[in-house]
Amino acid sequence: MTKETSPSWWAAGALYQIYPRSFQDSDSDGIGDLRGIIDRLDHLSDLGVDALWLSPIFPSPMADFGYDVADYVGIDPIFGTMDDFDALVLTAHARGLKVILDLVPNHSSDQHPWFVESRSSRDNPKRDWYLWRDPAPDGGPPTNWLSEFGGSGWEYDDATGQYYYHAFLKQQPDLNWRNPQVRAAIYDAMRFWLKKGVDGFRVDVIWHLIKDDRYRDNPPNPEFRPGLPPHAALLTAYSADRPETQEIVAQLRAVCDEFDQRLLIGEIYLPIERLVAYYGADLRGAHLPFNFALLSTPWRAHDIAALIDRYEAALPPGAWPNWVLGNHDRPRVASRVGPAQARVAAMLLLTLRGTPTLYYGDELGMEQVDIAPQDVQDPFEKNVPGIGVGRDGCRTPMPWDSSPNAGFSDAKPWLPLGPDAAQDNVANLRADAQSILNLYRALLRLRRARPQLSLGDYQPLAVQGELLLYRRCHQGESVLIALNLGAAPVSAASDAFGLDGEVLLSTLMDRAGERVGATLDLRGHEGVIIGRAPEPVV
């Protein structure tokens, strides 16, 4: 097993999620692809991130846009060829960019050859690769488990007279992770990609992998209320986050550890106290169990400060934290907190202790796009319409310039562009010195230049109304971050918090070099980073 150096590249690095369908189309079919990503790697290098994470690119019927995998060791023709993938890895690595793949091991497509065999007969050798159960005494589903995409989690198969379980769409049957052959097959698929130079995996719904071996009914959720997705009516006590899951996570990690400096990320929507278990015993689980708490925490200084303290306190000794502000499943941060606070959110994300993950387009301040009913693509919205679960609005194409279709494609895009794409695109924002894009670039440059921001300890200082103050310290040097999460101007006495130094960066991009006097004054929706001036270059 390869011994890891310390710190690992991801500790000081920043990750960037690409939704491949929406990044850049190179073959004029309206859908982004691998060659398009290669063509746009300049943007990632210029932005200053360290790794790109690709949502699924494997062969798929696209019932859930790639999260229904029909071949774990191939490339879907929509996205290109294996040669294109190899070229992407080679080109990214040449630029110093790591490449992270999505791994979807909880379920396959119902068109995967494994499932085709499994459902062919009760005595097929692959029958036990999936979760098949006899009907309940009344002929109905074996348990009350629900699909996260609406309805029962069990689908009846007329040909064999049993139900199979699917935590998501019926076209996504869950694999049986209690079967050693299933584990071996997925681990072999991981090794296939790792040998190709992939730098790690983000594991989809990792907390779902093991289900209760007694198939007990899930209990009701006492906090369920109308308007929530139907599956929230039950707690997933027996269908997810089972204790045995940790053994699987450790095995996934062990596969990564067969190769040098490879990263294992787990997608986990759980409370912090349960999330941190996925670091594993002796930190032999996921390197980064994704911390999504900022996606749902009220955007108030007191709530965010309390969240940071709770997360830091819950981390196992030696565990490295991480933070996420947006992804392909949740509304855009600029729509959640407003365009003005999106700049403050950027500073928060890139100055907290831990690895940050950016979602494509957030560096442009992209907002959630309203999708007309006739344009809806997301199966979640189609199955459970009208309560705001649709994910299309955060998956719209990346706007690159003011040309037709914002430079994304020569054809009609698979999802509509945002109404502001002609103005708020990469080319225009790159030319505007005070744009949110240039704020992200400046934050990432500063993070790279100041180890306090990437590797330093976190020291909470104060919350005063909507003013949040904290310090990052490393090897005797520190910087202070002051964030105004409100619209009204705020002030803080400098001597009370040791605000000695000068403004290194303001979210409004107009105060660099300003000395901090007796008070620190912040405008509404402004954050600043304060530190010692850099040594002059001789």
N, C-alpha and C positions, 0 to 999 in steps of 0.2 A: 504494500500500500504506500502510495506516495505521501511523504511528509509535506504538509503545507507550510509555506513561509508565512510570516506575520508582519504587517497585516496583509491579508489577501487583497487581490485587485479590486474586489467589489466593495471593500470597506471604504476606500476613498473614492470609489467610482460612482457614476450616476447612470442609471439604466433608462432606456427610451423604448417605450412600447410602440410597435408599428402594427396597425391592422392592415394586412397586405392588400386586401380588396380596395382599400381607400387611400393608399399612399401615392402611387404613380402607375399609370397604365402605359405600357410601352408598345402594345400591339393593337390598340384602337378597338378594343371590345367593350370599353366602359368599365373594366374591372382592373384594379391594380395587380401588379405581378412582380416577380423577382427581378427581372431586368429593369423594371421601373425603379425598384429600390436601389439597385446598383447605380442607376443614373442620378439618384438623389443623395448619395452618400456624402457629397460635398456639404449638404445642409447639416448633417449630423456632426461632421468634423468641425464645421464652422460654429455650430452651437456649443460644442464642448462636452458632449456626453461620451461615455466610455464603452457602452454596450448597447446593442439593439436586440430587443426581444420581439420575435415574430409570432403573432397569433397563427393558428394552424395552417399549414400549407400542404398537408398530406392529401392523397386521393380521397375524395368524399362525394357522396351524393348531394351534399350541401343542404341537408334538411335543417341543420343548425350552423350553416356556413363554416364547415370545417371541423366543428366539434363533434361530428359524427364520422369517425375515421374508418375508411375501408381498407387501408393498407398503411401500416405503421412505418414502412421503410421505402416510401415512394413520394413523388411530388405530383400534385394534381395538375393536369394540363392547363387548367385555368391560370395557374401561376407560372408555368414554364416547365422546364426539364431539370433532371438531376444535374446536367452540365451547368445550367443557369444557377442552381443552388451552389455548386462547387465554386463557380465564379464569384458568387456573392461572398462566400466565406473567405476566399482568397483576397478579394478586393477589400473587404472590411478589415481583415487582419493586416493588410499592407498599410492601412490608415490608422492602425492602432485601435480598431474597434472590435470588441468581442461580439459573438453571435450566440443568442439564447433562443432555443426552440421551445414551443409549447408542446407538452406531452399530455395526452388525454387518455390515461390508463383506466379510469373508472368505468368507461363504457366505450363500445365500438359502434360503428354503423350496423344496422340490421342487414346491410349488404356486404359486410365483411365476410370473407370465406369461412372464418371461424363460426360466425353465427348461422350462416347458411347450412353448415354441417350440423351445428348444434340443434337446430330446429327440425332437421330432416327426420329424426326418429328419437325415441326415448333411449335407445341403446347405442346411439352414435358415440364414438369415443370422445367427441367434444361436447356432448350434452352437458357435462358438469363444468364446462368453461363459463357458463352463464347461470343465472339464478332462476331455476325452474321449480315450481311448486304445484301440488295438486290443488284443485279448488277447495274453498271452505265447504263445510257440510251443506250449506244452502246453495252451493254451486258458484258462489261469488268469489271475489279475490281472496287470496290466502290471508292477507293482513289488511289493515286500514291505511297502509303507507300511501302517501300521495306523491304525485309527480310535481316537481317544482314548476313545470310548465302547464299545470292545470289538470284536474281529474285524477283518477286512480293511478298509482305507480305500477299497476299490474295490467298486463295485456294478455288476453286469452288467445291461445293458438288452437284453432279447430282441429288441425291435422293430428296433433299429439295429445290433445285433451288436458294440457297444463297451461299455467300462466307463467310468463317471464316478467322479471322486475325491470323497470326503467325509472331511474330517479328524474329523468328529464323527458325528452320526447319518446314516444313508442318506437321511433326509428333509431333510438339510442339504448339498446339493451345493456344492462350493467354486467360487467365481467365478474366472475367469481374469484375473488382474490384469496380465498381459502384453498384454491387449487394450485399446487406447486407448479404445474405446467403453465398456467396463466402467468404466474410471476416470472418464470424462466423466459417465456416468449417476450414479455415486455422488457425485461432486462436485456435480452439480446437485441431488441430494437434500439434501446438506449445506446448500447455499445456500437451499433452500426453508425449512429450519428456522431458519437464521441470520436470514433476513429476517423471520421471525416473532418474533424477539427472543431465541432460545435463546442462552445465553451460552457454549456450547462443547459438546464431545463427549468422551465416554469411548469409545475405539475398542476393540471386542472383539477379542481374540486377534490383535493387530496384528502380532505376529512371524510369523504363519502366512501372510501375504498372498501372498508369492511362493514358488513351488516351483522346484526344479531344472529347467532347461530340457532337460536330457538324461535326466531321469527315472531316475536311478540308484537302486539299492537302498540303504536305510538300513543302517548297520552295527549289529552287536549291541551292547547296553549291557553292559559288563563288570561293572557294579555291580548288575545286576538280580538279584533274589532272590524266592523264593516269597512271596506275600502282597502284592506290589506290583501295581498295575493292569496288565493284560496288555500294554497299549501301551508300557509302560516297558521291555519287553524289547529295544526298538530305540532307538538315538539318532536324533533327527530331523535328521540332518545335511543331508539333501537335501529334506526336506518342510517345513522351517520355518527361520526366521532366516537366510535367504539374503542375501548382500550387497546384492542389488538392492532389498531391502525398504526401504532407507534413502531411495531415490529416491521411493518411494510416500509414505513418512512426510513427507518434505519437501513433497510436493504436497498432502497433507491439511492440513498446517500453512499452506501458502500460501492455501488456500481460507479457512481461519479468519482469516488476516491481511487478507483483503479487507474484513473487518468490524472494528470497534473493540473491543479488549480481550476477545477471545474465546479460550477455553482449549481446548487439545488435550491429552488424557490418553491414554496408551497402556496397555492391559492386556498385561503382559509377564511371563511366568513363566520367567525366565532368570537365571543367575548374575549377580551385580552387575557383573562385568567386561564382560559382554556387554550387560546391561541399559542401561548408560550410553551405549552407541552410539546409542540411540534419541533422545537429545537432538539428534543430527544435527550435521553440519558447521556450524560457526559458530552453533550453537544454533538451527538452523532446522528442527529436527525437533519432536518432542513437547515441549510445555512441561514436562509431568510424566510421564515413563515410570514407571508405578506400581512402587513398591518394596515388594514383598511379603515381604521377607526376615524380618521379625518373625513372620510366620505359621509359620515352620518352625525358627527358631533356638531352641536349648534355652534355657529360661527360667532362666538363671543369669547372675549379674552379669558374670563374665569373658567369657562368650560374647556377651552383648549389647554390652558395651564394645568388644570386638574387631570386632563387626559394624559398629557406628557408625563406628569408625576406618577400617575398610576401605571403607565406603560414601563417607565424606567424602573419602578419599584418591582414590577412583576418579572422582569427579564432575569433568566438564570445567570449566575456569575459567568462572565466571559462571553455571553451571547451578544451578537451584534444586532442593533435595532435596524428598522427600516420604516419608511413612510411612503404613502401613496396618496395622491390627490385626485387621480382620475384613471379610468380604464374603459374598456369596451362594453362594460355592463352597467355603468352608472352615468347619470347626467353630468354634463360638462361643468367643471369647477367655475368657469366664468358665469354660467347661468345660475349655479347654486348660490354663489356669494356676491354676484354682481361684477361688472367689468372693472370697477375701481378697486375692489377688494381682491380681484384676481391677481393683481400685482403684489399685494401684501401676502397673499397665499403663496406666490412663487418664492418670496423671500423666506417665508416660514419653512417651506418644503426644503429649500436648499441651505438652510442654516441649522436645522435640527440635527441632533446626533443620530447618525444612521444613514444607510444607503437610500437615496431618493429614487423613485421611479416616476418619470415623466410620461404622459400619454400624448401621442402625436397630436399636434395642433394646439395643445394647451399653451405652448410657447407663443402662439399667435393670438391668444385670447379667444379662441374659437368658442362659440356658444352653441347650446343645444339647438338643433334645427327642428322646426315643426314639420312633421311628415304627414302629408295628406293621406287619407284612407286608401286611395288607389295606389299610393307609392309604398305602402308598408311592406317590408320584407321580413321582419323579425317574427319567427314562429311564436315567441312568447306573447307578443302583442296580438297575434292572430288568434291564439288559443284563449287568452284572457284580456279581451279588449276593454278599453275605456277607463282603466284605473291607473294609467301612467307607468306601466311596466315596460313599454316598448323601448328597445335599445338602439333603434335605427338613428335616432337623433344625435347620438354621440359617435356614430360610425361614418359620418358623411365624408366625402372626399377632401383631401388636403388641398387648400388653395395656394397655388404657387405664384401666379402672376395675374395680370388683368386680361389675358387673352381668353378666347372662348373656352368655356369649361374650366376656367382658372388655371390652365396649363396642366390639369390632371389627365385629360384624355382628349383625343380628337373625336371621340364618340360620346353619345349621351351617357353620363355616369350611371352606375347601378343604383345609386341613391342621389337625390338632389343636393346640389351645393347649397351652402348657407347664403342668405340674401346679401350678406356683406362681403362675399368672396372677392368681388371686383376691387374692393378697397383694402380690406384687411387680409392681405396675402403676403407670402414670404418676400417677394420683391419689394413691395411698397413698405412693409414694416422694416425690412433690412435697411432701407434708405432713410428712415426716420430715426434720428439719433436717440429719441426719447421713447421709442415704441416698447411695447411689452416684449417683443422678440429680442431687442437689444438689452432689455433688462435681464432676461434669462441668460443671454450670452455673458453679460457682465457678472452675474451671480456665479455662473459656472467657472468663469475665469478666476474670480476671487476665491472661490472654493478650492480651486486647484493651487492657487498661489499661497493660500493661508492654511496650513495644516490644522490650525485651530478649528476651522469650519468643516473639515472633512474627517479628522480623527480625534478632535478634542473632546474633553469631558463636557457634559451639560450641567450648568449651574443656574437654577432658577433664582431670579432676583425679586420680582414684584409683579403684581397685577393691580393697576389703579384704574378703575372704570374699564375702558376698552383699551388701555395701554398694557401691553405685555412686554416684560423686560427679562432677558436671560443672557447668560454669558457662555462662551465656548472657550475652554482653556486647554493648552497643549504645550508641554515643555517650558513652562514659565511664561508663556505669551498668551494673551487673551484678546478676544474681541467681544463687543457687546452688541446685542440685537435689540432694537426697540421697535415694536409694531403697534400701530394704531389701527385697531379693528373697527373703529367707528368713523362716522362722517364728520364729527366735530373736532376742532384742533385740541391738542392736549399738550401739557408741559410736565416735566419732571425735574426736580432739583438735582443738579449734576453731582454735588458732593455726597448726596445720600446713596448713590449707587456707583460711585467711582467712575463717572463718565469722562475720564480724562482721555483726550485724544482728538481725533478729527473724524469727520464723516468720510468713510471709505466708499459708501454707496447709499443712495436714496432710491426708493422705488420710483420716484418721479424723475430720477436721472439728472438732477440739477444742483446738487450740493456737495459734490466730491471735493475734499480738501477743506471744507468749512470747519473751523475750530469750534469745539463745544464749549460754551461759556458757562455762566452760573446756572442756567437752565437749559434743558434740551426741549426744544419746541418742535412738535410734529404737526403737520397739517392733517386735515381729515384724509383717511385712506392712505397714510404714508407710513413706510417703515424705513429704518436706517440701520446700517452697520457701522459701528464706531470702533476705531482701533488706532494703534500707533501708525504714524505715517511710514510708508515704506522707505527703506534706506535709499539714498540717492545712488544712481548708477554712476560709477566712476569710469 
